[in-house]
Amino acid sequence: MNQLQFSARTTLDGVLERDFAIGDVPGVLWSPPSFSPGTPLILMGHGGGLHKRAPGLVARARAAVVDDGYVVASIDAPGHGARPRSDEDQRWVDAMMDARKAGEPIGAIVAEFNTSLARRAVPEWQATIDRLQALPEITQDAPIGYTGMTLASTIGIALAAVEPRIRAAIFGGVLAYESLLEDARRITIPVEFLLPLDDAELPREDGLAVFDAFGSQEKTLHAFPGGHFRVPTERFDTRFFPRHLVPSVAGVVG
Amino acid sequence: MNQLQFSARTTLDGVLERDFAIGDVPGVLWSPPSFSPGTPLILMGHGGGLHKRAPGLVARARAAVVDDGYVVASIDAPGHGARPRSDEDQRWVDAMMDARKAGEPIGAIVAEFNTSLARRAVPEWQATIDRLQALPEITQDAPIGYTGMTLASTIGIALAAVEPRIRAAIFGGVLAYESLLEDARRITIPVEFLLPLDDAELPREDGLAVFDAFGSQEKTLHAFPGGHFRVPTERFDTRFFPRHLVPSVAGVVG
């Protein structure tokens, strides 16, 4: 298995930011300058067309470090950010752009493209968890959460369906198609689901269907006017991760 | 206008509880043992068939006092609690019970009954606000919020539509009929809306229609599996009232 290699390292406003790579997958790790094993780890995904250091993602990551003392990891999805886009992915992107320009629905293309990306991204996130847990400051004691909308949710729902190390997740902004609904049904961890109510490309009925599908006993849907580009996170359950990712005490929780 | 008359007064676990009446409308006021003018005031409504001291309401009221230092007022709706039920109201209750027993839809009866109750309850709440603001420990400096589901929302939506002293409100569990939708459209204060997703007597489509109708710039919908009897309030925006009911500083805010 590829090792985790750290490269650049900066500290800004009390947040340590470390670039890393695992094979050809580049990532960023935000954290307090020092922290104990057992500190909660948030995996933060980026939306379609964005990357591991998208401004909104960085702002949320830094807030999670500063406000809650968490560690946050982000990686580029296949064909995103610093990773080259394959010819096959380019064809999907072109088809999506063409459909948008023609005013045609893009749902079927997005579903197919994102499902393919998720199939490739899941083992990359799993390797990221493996390598981060191998770090002496993180270890297997760190409770793990996942958060991210749109493409990041497509990937995160596929990941959480097969990855028991993820203990709580925030998803949202996804279309309802069969493979995603199947994954959602296999998820039983606490879920917070974000639903933009007026997003031309994300029908609210799809969001409700995905929310209904989650097998979780504890799940809550937070819906808001407008599209998925401006999510009023301060209006949701700001204690979601703190309630579910209780820091382990070394030597007590294995 | 009828004066506010206090009667019983008890203090339990740091919460002062005072019974009051304004004419024939009995109420309860929960508060810290002492507090300053400008302390936020929460008007808390009860559900249909319940009363001003329903166990769930009392628990929420005491939590608002203990956790946030708020003052909370509750009154019996017309024909509820200590107030006699009129023959007309009894006929609605009987019709509702008969329909339920026969497995018939109760929506039309509930809409008509609750609209009538709301028409009568709005001036009672307005008199309650008047009389509470006349108390030296409350005054007009106290920012006011309203919270309550089902019947309490029918009443609260009618109240907030005409009463500018209410600055933020939590509603939920209502049916969508024209008079209620009209009131909702007139509301522009921040609203948090609670939507049970699997309530046989409260279709989710109705909740979404009412939420869409609110004229508020800031509104958020929190939906959860199950019916309206077990609302997982800890999963919502627990900072909703603190964000919107900022205590006034005497002499600074008029």
Interface residues (C-beta under 8 A of the other chain):
Chain A: E192 L195 L197 R204 L208 F211 D212 E218 K219 T220 L221 H222 A223 F224 P225 P232 E234 R235 F236 D237 T238 R239 F240 R243
Chain B: E192 L195 L197 R204 L208 F211 D212 E218 K219 T220 L221 H222 A223 F224 P225 P232 E234 R235 F236 D237 T238 R239 F240 R243
